[in-house]
Amino acid sequence: MKKMIAGVLASAAALALCTAARAQEVTLKFHHIWNTQAMASVQVITPWCDKVAKESANKLKCQIFPAMSMGGTPPQLVDQVKDGVADLVITLPGYTAGRFPALEVFELPFMTNSAEVGARAAWDYLQKYALKEFPGTKILAIWVHDEGYVHTREKPVKTLADFKGLKMRAPTRQTNKLLAALGATPVGMPLPAIVDAVSKGTIDGFLLPWEVMPSLKLHEMVKYHSETDPSRPALYSAVFVFAMNQAKYDSLPADLKKVVDDNSGAVLSQNIGKIWDGSQAAGRKLAQDRGNSFYMIPASELQNWVQASQPLYRDFVSDMDKKGLPGQQMLQDARDLLTKYKK
């Protein structure tokens, strides 16, 4: 009888331990815009999830939903993570025009030509000016993409005048304003919509970095690529955030919070920036192999583009001032941080 009771107690204890272990296991729903072949999926998202799983002894796992497979549209990702529909997202705040105005400083033209430098600067700037723009959300990392260039179907863009009459896609409010300043007709749309728009001729081209083009085979849909003199800052970049639902983070036990903390912040931001910088060559080579045409905009011509875009800086400062924020100081701080981290 005693043996039977001991056996029952042992089984109950084992079951309790197993139940407790399961109670500590957390699965994070990770929603994002890219397909599974995209550089961000392969080099950032899957490795991050694998790392937190390993460091948590598989108590913290990701359930990845690529290519908006949880539903909704890319601009809705910021609310999906805030509201807890998703636990983790990577998205562009600029998809929701005007909602995250402080961060738009890094989407102004001719700011930087290094994603790593931009990531380091953006992390510091975020802490000072922009965290309050993300209520209910914990920002795990922030970065900008590598240099953005001009890609067109029917004719190359070599001078400012060549923009006239072109319908061009851009991802954010600031890049749309840039295109208008350069003489093109801007067409705002998220990344996944470009394929359909360019194939139907709804747009004549788009602004994009090389990184993202292979996964959508966009190098097969355009013929001309206008790059900018590398001695000058790039035409544009866009800001990404890796965000977590704050309530989900707060609900984690201390050991799992530490795993998240150890895999977020300034170092993660910088490392993701490095990955974006390192992604250019592969995308560019595919366009070269296809026989596409390349043109380097010289620094002398770029100066005309810089002049044409000056109102964007004044508008940013004015917009911040109207919100009671120190617009000129914010612009200067962003520039100073970019200089500080420049290689």
Phi, psi and omega in degrees: 000314180300321179296321180295315180297317180298320179295318179297316180298319179297317179296319180296319179295317179297319179296319179297317179296318180296317180296318179297319180296318179294325181296333180275350179280133183232130175251124182260125177280117188247110185248136180205178190268342191272154170282173188288343180271349185294151180306317182297322178296314187283320189257345182241303191290306181298315178299322179297314180296319178297322183290315180291328176295314180296314184287344178257010184055041178066019175275343180236113185232158175255142164248107189271131176243095182280166169051042177059033185284353172275355180100170182087187181241159180308318179297341182275354182299323181298326178278328178300319180282323178298319185273355178085009173297318171243150177272328181224143171216156161240129182205175176256115176305329181294348175295335178253089191304126174083355184279333181236064191295328183297323183285345183295347180302328180276357176256003172292153184290154171056048179260316185205159172231030176220121178295324179296312179298317178298322180295316181296317179294317183295324179298313180296316181297319179305315183297326185275322192237336197239353182300325182293347177283355184236061178297143179074010187226136175255120180274118180273330179198158176215143180200173171240159180276172179293178188307132177269135183236178181256128181233126186227158184273308195257332182210149180283153172257113181244333180226169178304321182296335183290344178287336186300127178089352181273136171265115189236137177275142172217156189275336191227168179301317183292323179286331172295318178296324177297312180300318178297319179295329180276351176109357179274170172261111183284142176231111182277133176195150175289166183308310186298339183279348186296318186304310181295319184294319182283327180291328180272354181079013176297328174235153178270345181177192185201161170261125179203154167280164179295328188310315192272348189292320183301319186295334179256002181056036182289339177293343177272352186253354175229164182244334189243139181229120179253110178261166184245149180311121185293349177284347179250153174303153184292159180307315180197166166215175178225152185266134172247148169232142171255112191235149179233144175298126186296319180296324178295316177299314182298332182280348183288146171293162188304321183293325180281328173301319181296321178299315178297314181299322180290343182240039177207171175103204186298319184291317178298317179302312181298317182295322177293321175302318178300318180298317179296317178300321183283356186269350189296315190301318183295317180293319180294321183297323179298321178291323177296314182299332180278350179087019178293163183261138181240144176220134179262117177288117182289159182302325181296319178286324179300330179300326176295322179291319178300315180298317182295334184267001183304322180302335180295323179292317179296320179295320178300311180300315180297317179299317179294318180301319180295336179270006181079018180253155182279080188306311182295322179293322179297316178297316181293319178299318179299315179295319180295321179293320177298320176294319181301318185265000181298136183288000000 
